[in-house]
Amino acid sequence: MTLRVDAVIVGAGFAGIAQALALRSAGVESFLMVERERRIGGTWRDNTYPGIACDVPSHLYSLASHPWPHWSRVFAPGGEIQAYLERIVADEGLGAHLMLGTALAGARWADGAWRISLQHNAVNPGAYAPGNRVPGGSGPESTALCLDEEEVVADHLVLAAGRLTEPRIPDIPGLGSFAGPLFHSARWDHDAAPHDDLAGRRIAVVGTGATAIQLVPALARRGARVTLFQRTPAWIVPREDHPVDVADRRLFAEDPSALAAHRARLYDEGEARFASRSGDEEAAAEMRQVALDHLARQVPDPALRRALTPDYAFGCKRVLLSDDFYPAIADGSVTLEPSALAEVRGSSLVAASGARYEADMIVLATGFVTTRQPYAPLVTGERGETLDEHWSGGMTAVASTLVAGFPNLFVLNGPNASLGHNSSILLSEAQAEFAASLIAERVSAPFAFGPVRVDDAAEEAATHDIAERAARTPWLTGGCGNWYVDERSGRLTLLWPGTVADFRARLDRVVPRRTQILHREGVTP
């Protein structure tokens, strides 16, 4: 027999954990969480570079069901966020549902369910050992969870693998021949570059996005000799990070209503930022000036300021927060090369400007493959079409969650489910609750409804609506390239072009087609 469960969740980062909690809250206990790595945590497990921290306020960058009063800083360090997620999994007993070191090898819709192939390649023995049972699982095979390969049948499949999982490696001539340590920032090599042994190292950092502005000052503080290759400067506004006052931490721990009120204020501040990010002329001009004033205060050299000033609209790319990036460049701790890395010749790095630099190490802070999800070729729907084929012109979905031709499939953190103004966790939680409500309804009355479906017309209408809302925004018209837009179609496929409240309202309006079954094999509901 094959193990059968009500749901399989792929991914154990914020979205996957939110989905597991939402299912349990809705009364569904028969589910698996599969995670290809040996630890949970997603982005916060993978990114361990010096200076890693959140750029959303800590008390908002957490699950609503699990507020945490003890964040040490306004913007939490990465290690604290990882510990926070591990604490939730432990406190909620989710480890009993969790299969670590288990990769999705394939999933196909057949005979009214998802038939899911899993590969167990490095299961953490502390999480699963032979004989452990999946809560709610049926059949004797629910005890055999450490096989190299296994098929699971699930009535519902939730893809919660995120969009910041696959590093983007630039095509730079000679890059592969570099003799020294070379790695992506999300795959930090702690053997080659331990955090406490970087003094005097000549480190080239490629990229000036959200990772680089944290990483570069941290490397400089550790005594590294940093050269930063900047293809495009970023709009940067003050971060104003600092330790959370001990009295506030005590108040939040003793009075949950005070923490809830603080979180609500942070949420409102985030929603208010949407105007400046999405193209409201007055709001964008005001924040653009804030960024320019910040640059002027911290970089006195006019030539250096010009090199660090963007030539595209405010909000076109992700707006960054930092108080120490500009000073690290202005005081000479970091050498700014205001052009891209064009070629690598041994230990010599050649910039597009023609300038040459010597380096002992290269760190690629070049972002992720965001528009093509790694799971998409592995998931085959009812028409024999993979998600990758269905999304050949860019990701599409109804309310960012349901995909035509893929019954009982829920995509979290996928099409148009990211934010540039507020915490994206808010969207993942909303999607998880939406999916859990539909899954619980079917589980509680298995013969009352057929599969959850949306049709092509609904998906086309949703795609058209996104396109209309995005058409005049800086994400498409601001004169920059960004990771929000699919390079194949030019459509905005990653960012939600509205507020969190808009997103929740859109989910509330979705009524999937669930063909009612009055009689099934002689059984009357």
N, C-alpha and C positions, 0 to 999 in steps of 0.2 A: 504493500500500500504506500501511497504518497501522502506526506504531511499536507493537511488542508487547514487553512486559517481564514478568518474573515478578511484580513488585510495584511499586506506586506508594505513596509515603509523602507525606502531606499535612502540611506543617509542618516547620520546621527550627529548632525550639528544642531544649530538653533531650530531650524525648520522641522527636522525629523523628531526632535524632542518635543517641540510644540505639538506635533501631530499625535505622538504617543499619549501625551497628557490629555489632549482633546478627546481622543478615542476613549480613554479610560473614564474621563468625566461624563461622556455620553453613554457609558455602560458597556462598552465593547472591550473585552479582555483577550479575545483571540486574535492576536496580531504579532508580527515579527518586525524588528528593526534590523536591517542588515547594513553593515558598515565595512567597507573594504579595508580600512586601516585597523591598526591594533588598539587604537584609542578613539573615544568619541571626541567631538569638538569642532570638526570641520575646519574653517578658516583659522580658528584660535589654537587648534592642534598643529596645523601645518606651518603657520607663520611664527617663527621664533627668532627673528632677526633683532639685533640691538635696537632698542627704542620702540618696539612694537606696542601699540596702544590703540584704543578705540578713538574714533573721531566723532562719536555721538555721546552725549552725556551719560555717564554710567547708569544713573537711576532710571533712564529711559531705555537704555540698551540692555534690557532684561525682560524676562517673561512677566506679563501682568499677573499671572497666577503665582509667581515666585519672586516678589520684590525682595531686594537684598539691601539691608540697611548699613552694611559694613564696607561698602566700597571705599578704598583708601584715597582715591583722587576723583576729581570732577570727571576726568576721562580715564577710565580704568586701564591699567597695563594689561597686555595680552594674557600673561600668566594668571591673573586674577579672574579673567573671563573664562579661561579654560577650567580653572578650579570651580567656578560657579556652576558651569554645566555639569561637571563630574559630580558635584554635590547634589544637584537635582536628580540625576540618574540614580545615585545611591539612596537618597532620602525617599524617593518615590518607588524604589524597587524595580526600576525599569531594566536592570541588568538581567532579570529573568526572561525578558523578551528580546534581548540584544544578542546578535550574532556578529562578533568582531572578526576582523580578518576575512570577511566574506564579501566577495564581489558579485555584482549582478552580471551574469554571463549572457542572459537573454530572457525575454518575456514575450509571450505571444497569447493573444486572445483566442480561445478555442473552447467550444462546447459551453459557452456561457460563463467562463471564468478565465483568470490569468494563470497560465502555466509558466512558472518562473524557474529558470535554471540558475543555480548558485554555485560558486566556486569557493570552497573553504581552503584558503592557502596559508593562513598564518593566525589561526584562532588563538586568542589569548586564553591560556588554560585557566586563568582566574575567573574568566567570564563564562566559559563553556567547557565542559568536560563530558565524556561519554556518560550517558545516564541522566543528564539533565533533561528536564521536560519543559516544553514551551507551554506557558499558561494558556489554556483554552484550545490548545492544539488537539486534533483528533487523529486516531490511528496509532499503531505501534511505532511507526517511523518517527513520531514526535520525540523519541528518545535518542535518535541517531543523528546528532547535529555536528559531528566532527568528520564527516566524510569529505573526501576531496571534491566531489561533485554531488549535487543533490537537486531534485526537482520539488518545488513546493507549488501547490495549487492554492490560489487566493481569489476570493470573490472580488477584492478591490486591490488596486495597486496605487501607492502614493510615491511619487518621485520627489524627493526632498534633498537632492544632491547639491543644490546650490549652483552658483554661476562663477565663483572664484576658486575653482578647483584645479584647472589645467593651466599651468604657466604658459605664457606666450613667449616663445623664444624668437628673437628677431633674426632675420636672414642677413648676417653680416659676413662678408668675405673674410676668411681666415679665422673666424671665431673659434671653430673647433680645434684649431691647431695651437691655441694658446697654451703655453707650457705650465702656467701656474693654476691655482684653484680657480674654477669658473663654475658659478652656480646661480640659480634664480633665487631671489630673496625669499620666496615661499618654500625653498628647499635648502635652508641655511645649513652649511656644512660646518658643524661644530668641531669636528676633528681638525679641519684645515683652518678654521677661523674661530677659535674659542673667544667668547666675549671679553675675557680678561687678558687676552694676549694679542692685542692688535696694535700696540704702540709701534710706530715707525714703519708699519706696513704701508706700501703704496697700493691703495685700493681705488679702482675705477668703478664708479657707480653709473649705470646706464639707465636714464629715465628720471623724470621729475614729477611724478604723480604722488598719490597719497602715501605710498610706501617710502619713496625716496626722501620726502621732506621730514619723515621721522628718523629714517636710517642715517642720513648724512650727518646731522648734528651729533647723533649718538656715536658714530664712528670717530668724529673729530674729538669728542670729549674723551675718547679712549686713546687718543694720541696717534691715530692713523693719519696718513698723508693722503687725503681724498681728492680725486679728480672727478668732477660731476659732468657728465655729458648730457646737455640739455637740448633736446630737439625743439621743444615748445615750452615756454614758461607757463606757470599756472597763476590763476587768481588766488591770492592767499589773504585771509583775514585773521585777526587776532584769535588765539586759542583760549587764553586766560585760564590755563589749567593750574590747579594747586591742590594740595591735600585737603580732603574733606575735614572740616573742623570736628574735633573729638566730641564736642557738645552736640553737634548736629547728628553725628553717628549714634550717640546715646539716645537722642530724641527719637530718631527714626526707628531704633530698635524697641524703644519702650512705647511708642505711640504710632501704630500703623497708619492712623489717619493723617498724621503729619507727613509721613513718607508718601502716601497717596496724593496729598495736596501738592507736594513738591514735584512728583511725577507729572501731575496734571499741568502744572505750570510749564514744565519742560516740553510737554506735548504741544501746548498752545504756542510756545515760542517757535517750535519746529514748524507747525502749520503756517505760522505767519511768514516764515522764510520762503514759502513756495512762490510768492509773488516775485521776489527778486531773482529767483532761479529760473522762472518760467517765462520771463520776458516782459513783465510789467515795467514800462519805461521808467516811471518815477522811482519805484522800489529798486530796480536794477542800477539806476544812476546813483542812488544813495549808497548802495553797497559797493559799487565800483569805486566810489570816492573813499569809502572806508578802507578798501584794499590798497588804493594808491597812497593814502596817508600812512598806512602801516608800512608800506615799502619805503616811503620817504623818510620816516622816522628811523628806520633800522638800517638803511643803506645810504650813507651820505654821498658816495661817489656817483656822479651823474651818469657816467658811462656804464657803470655796473647796474644802476637802476634801469637804464634803457634796455639792457640785455635781459633783465628780469621782468620787464613789463609786457604782458600779453597784448597781442594785436587782434584779438577776437572778442566777441561779446561776453560780458559777465554772465556766467551760468552755462555757457556753451559746453565747457568741460566741468567736471566735478570741482566745486569750490573747496579749497583746502584750508585747514586751520593749523597755524604754527606760530610760535613766539621765538623759536630758536633757529629756524632754518636760515632766514636772512642774516642774522648776526654771524653765523658760522661762515658764510660767504664773505660778508663785509669785513671781518677781522682777519681774513687771510687763512683761516684754518682749513678752508675748502677752496680748491681751484675750480672756478666755473669755466667750462668750455661751452660757449653758447651755440653749439651745433651738435649734430648727431655723431655717434661713432660710426665711421664709414668703413673701416678696414682694420684688421688685426694682423700684424707682421711680427711673429715671435712674441717678445715682451713689449713691443712698440704698438701703441694704439694711435691710429690715424683718424683725425676728426674730419668731418665734411668741409671744414674751413681750411684744411691742409695742415693744421697744427698737429704736432706729435707729442705723445706722452709715454713715459715708461710706467709699467704697472706690475706688481707682484700678484695681484688678484683682481678678478672682474666679478662684480655682482650685478646681475640683470634685474633691475627693478622695473620690469617692462610689462607688468600687468598680466592679464589672463585671457584665455580664449573664452569670451563671454557669449558670443552669438550662436555658437554651435555646441550644444551640450554633449558631454561624452557618453551619456546614456542613450541618446537619441537613436543611434543605429541599432541598438540592442532591443528596442521595444517595437513589436509588430502588432498592429491593430486588426480589426475585423475584416478589412479589405485586403489584407496581405501587404500592406504598406507600412514601412517603418516610420517612426517619428522623424527621423532624419530626412526621409523622402518627403514626408508631409510638410516639413519645415524647410524645404529646399530654397524658398524665397524669404526665409526668416521666420522666427517663431510666431505662432498665432494661437489664440485660445479664447474661449468665452470667459469673461471675467478673470482672465489670467490663469485659469485653473482647469477648465474642461476643454477637451480637444475632440473635434468631430472625427468619427471613425475609430475612436479609442474608448469603448464603453468602460465605465467603472474605473477610469483612470483620473487621478488628480495630480496636477503638477504644481508644486510649491516652489517659490523662488525662481520661476521660469519666465514666461512671456510677460513683459511689462509689469514686473512685480518688484522692481527696485525703486529706491527713492534717492533724490539728491538734496532733500531739504529736511528730512525727518528720519526716524529710525525705521529701517526696512523690516525689523522684527515685527513691527505692528502689522504689516501686510501678511507676513507668514502666519502670525497667530490668527488673523481673520480668515485666511484660507484654510488653516487647520480646523478651525471651528466649523466652517462651512462644509468641508469634506466629512468631518466626524458626524455632523447632523444627518447627512445623506446616508452614510454608511450605517449608522445606528438605526435609522428608519428601516433600511432593508434587512438588517440583521434581526430586528425585532419582529418583522413580518415577512419572512423570506418568500412566501408565496403570493404576496399582495402586489408586488411590483417587479417588473423586469429590470434590466440594467439601466444605469444612469447614462443618458446619452444627450449630446447636443448635435444638431444637424449642421450641414455645410452653410446653410443660409445664416444661421445664428453666428457662426464663426466669422463669416465674411462681414456681417454687420458689425461685429465687435472690432474687427480689424479696421474697417472703414472709420468707425468712431474714433479709434486711437489715432489714425492718420489725420483726421480732421482736427482733433484737439492739439496734435503736435505740429501741425503745418506751419504755424507762425511763431513757434518757440525758438529760442536760441539753440536748442539741441540740434535743430535742423537748418536754421538760417544764420547761425552766429559766426560762421566762418572758421570753424575748427573741425578737427576729426575727434571723435570720442567713442568710448566703448558702449554707448547706449544705442548706437545705430548699426544695423546689419549692413555689412559691406556689400552683400549681394544684391539687395533690393533698395537700399537707401532708406528703409523704414526704421522708425523708432521701435525697437523690439525689447529693450531691457527696462527702460524707465517707465514708470506709471506717470502719465501726464496730468496729474491731479493731486489733490490732497489725500490724506489717509481717510478722512471722512467720505470723500468721493468714492474711494475704493470700497469701503464698507457698504456704502449705499448701492454700488454696482453689484456686489455679491448678494445683497438682500433682494435685488430685483430679478436674479437669475432663477428661472424655473426650468430645470432640466426635464427632458422628455423621459418619463419612466412608464413605459407601456404597462397598463394594469393587466394582471393575469387573474382571471376569475376562476379558471379551472386548470389544474396542472396535474397530469397523471392521476386524475380522479380525486384530487384533494381540493376541497373547497375552503378558502380562507375564512 
